[in-house]
Amino acid sequence: MKRLMRRWSGIHHLPELSGRNMATAAEYGHNSWELSVQVDQREGDEGMKFKLRVKGDLHVGGLMLKLVEKIKAPQDWSDHAIWWEKRSCWLLKTHWTLDKYGVQADADLRYTPQHKPLCIQLPNMKTIRLPVSFSCVVFKAVAEICKALNIRRSEELSLLKLPDDQKKKKKKDKGPESVFDEILNMDMAGGALGLYSKTMTPTYDPDSGSPASSTSLWFGENPVTACQPNLPQEELAKLFKPLTMEDKAAINAGWLDSSRSLMEQGIQENDRLLLRFKYHCFFDLNPKYDAVRITQLYEQARWAILLEEIDCTEEEMLMFASLQYHICKLTLSTEPLTNSNEPEIDEVEAALSNLESTLEGRNADKILEDITDIPKLEDTLKLFRPKRLTLKPYKEYWFVFRDTTISYYKNKESANKEPIEQLHLRGCEVIPDVNVTEKKFGLKLLMPAADGMNEVYIRCDNETQYAKWKAACILASKGKTMAYSSYRTEVKNIQSFLQMKSLAPPPGQAAPDVESMEMKAECFVSPRYARKYKTKQLTTRILEALHNISQLSLMEAKMRFIQAWQSLPEFGIKYYIVRFRGSKKDELLGISYNRLIRIDMSTGLLVTTWRFSNIKQWNVNWEIKQVTIEFDQSVSIAFSCQSCDCKVVHEYIGGYIFLSTRSKDQNETLDEELFHKLTGGQD
C-alpha cells in the first residue's frame, strides 16, 4: 500500500456528493451493509463510534462526508483520514470506492487525525513532543521535522526505534534516565511553545543560521541549539553501551522504513523515537547556515564517543575531551554566542574568482601540469607484512607512488628495475596507525584479493611524510590520483589533525594549573578511560591538550570535533548479522558511506570489502529474503539478513547511492521518486 500516501486535503475540497451517495430507506437491501467507524477526537477528548449504512460503490470521500454529517460537531475535520487497522493501511485515495479497497462489513475503520504527537529524542539527547504526520511516508515526515528544527539536508537523517530489550533495561535504571526524562512540547504550526508563528514564514538570522527572534516562540533555552550538559561519571557508566557487535546489530535493525508511514510500522501517538543522522555523508556543511545541523552532529558524535559506541585510542580520547571542555567553556561564557566571526563560504564568489583566474590565464602552466603530468611520491619508508609467518620487524625500502599504485624496491638505485612488489590501492582500506606523542606515524593498508584482504603496514618517519603518503593513499583508494586539486587540501587537513592530537605542551610552556579547570575531567571521557586515571592526572592531560585548540571559536571547535570523529577507523559503519550464500555460519556485514565490509564474527577481522562505486546492480528476492549485489569484474555476492528485515539493509545501500548523486549545482529540492526507486525494492 505504498502508493496510498497521498494526503487528503480536507472535506471542504470534496466534489458534491450528498445527492448521489447519501443512503435512503429505498436503497436498504442486499446491496448495502452496516460499516463500523471509530471517530478519534483531539487528544484528551473521548472518541465516538458510529455505524453507517453503505454500499460498495461508495467512495472514501463520500464515506467521510456521511460521517461528518452524522457527527454534527462544529470542528475542522480536514486533518482526519480513514485508517484500516486490520490491513494496517490508510485509505487516502478519496476517489477510490470501498469495493476497490476491499472494505467489507467486518472492517473496523478509524476516522483519526493524520498528525499526532510524537516524542522525539534529538541527537543532543533532549526530547521534544511535536505533531508529526502519521500518514505520509517516513521520508516526508522526517523532512517536515527537520524543516521545523531548521536542519538542512533532511535526507541524511531518519527515525530509529529502540530494541525492546533496551527499553526494558532503561526502565530499570531510573537514575540516569531522569536526566533525559524531561519532554519539551513543540507545535510545528505555532502556539505557546511553537518554534515558528502561524502567520510568518520562518526567517533565519544571517549570522547564526538560527530562526530569527521575531519568529521564535521558545521560552528559555532552545532545545535544538543547546548542548546537553556532560553527565557525572557514575551516571554515564549506568547508561546503555553497545559493547558487542550483536548489540550494535540489534540497534541498527531499528531504523524505520522510509517508504512507509509511521502508523503502518506500528508507531502510536506519544511513542518515543530517536532522530539521528543515519547516513554518514554530511553534504555541504556550512557554518553560516547550519548552526543547528552542526550542533546536532557534534552531539551525536560526542555521545557515540562517551558511550563507547565507536572505538578510539587514548590519545584521540584526550583530544576529544579537550575539545569538549573548550566547547563547554565557550557555551557557558557570558558573551553572546553567534557565528558572525565565522568565515563565510560564498560559493558564487569562489566560482567567479576561479572563472576570472582561468580567463586571465593565471596559473595556466599549473593547470596544464595537473592535466598532463600525474605527480608522484618517492621516499624511503618501512614496510611490514604480518600475514607472512615471520617475526622480522619493519624493513626499509624505496617507495614510489604513481597514479593509484605503490611500487617498492630494495633501494633507490634499483628504482629503474622491476619492483619487489606493486600494491594496487583502488578499493583498499586506509587505516591510520598513529601516536603523535610517541612519534609513531603508520598506515595500515587492506587491499581486496581473491581470498580476502592483503594486509600491509607502512611506517613513515615524520608528520610531513605521513600526511603526504596518507593523502595519496586515500585518493588512490577512491580511484583518484594526486593530480586532483583535493590532494593538497587533504594533506593540510591531515597535518592540522595531527597537530590537534599532539598532547605535548610547546617548549617553555609552564605546566597547566589543575585548579583552573572548573569542571570534573571525568565528565569528558568514556568510563573506560575515567577508570584508568586519577582525577588530577586526567585534568593535567586534558589541559595539556587544550593548548592546541584554545584559539578556536565555538563553531570551529564543533567542526574540528566532527572532522576528528570522521577520521576514526570505525566512523559511520553500521553492523548487521547476515549469512552469505554458500556459507553455514553467521557473519557481520558492515555498511559504510562508500563500501560494504565482510567481517568474521568470531574474530572481528575484516575479510573483504566492496566499493559502492563498483556496484552494477542490486536487488532483493522478497520470497527468500535475500539481497543480491553485482559488482564490476563479474563479482557477485548474495546474503540473507539474520538480525533484521532485508529491507533495512537494502534501504541503507540504496540510500547511500542516492546521496552520492547530490551536487552543489543542484538546489536543495530532492528527487524523492528516485530515492524510493533506489531504496523501496518492491516498486
Order of alpha helices (4+ residues) and beta strands (2+ residues): alpha-beta-beta-alpha-beta-beta-alpha-beta-beta-beta-alpha-beta-alpha-alpha-beta-alpha-alpha-beta-alpha-alpha-alpha-alpha-beta-beta-beta-beta-beta-beta-beta-alpha-alpha-alpha-alpha-alpha-beta-beta-beta-beta-beta-beta-beta-alpha-alpha
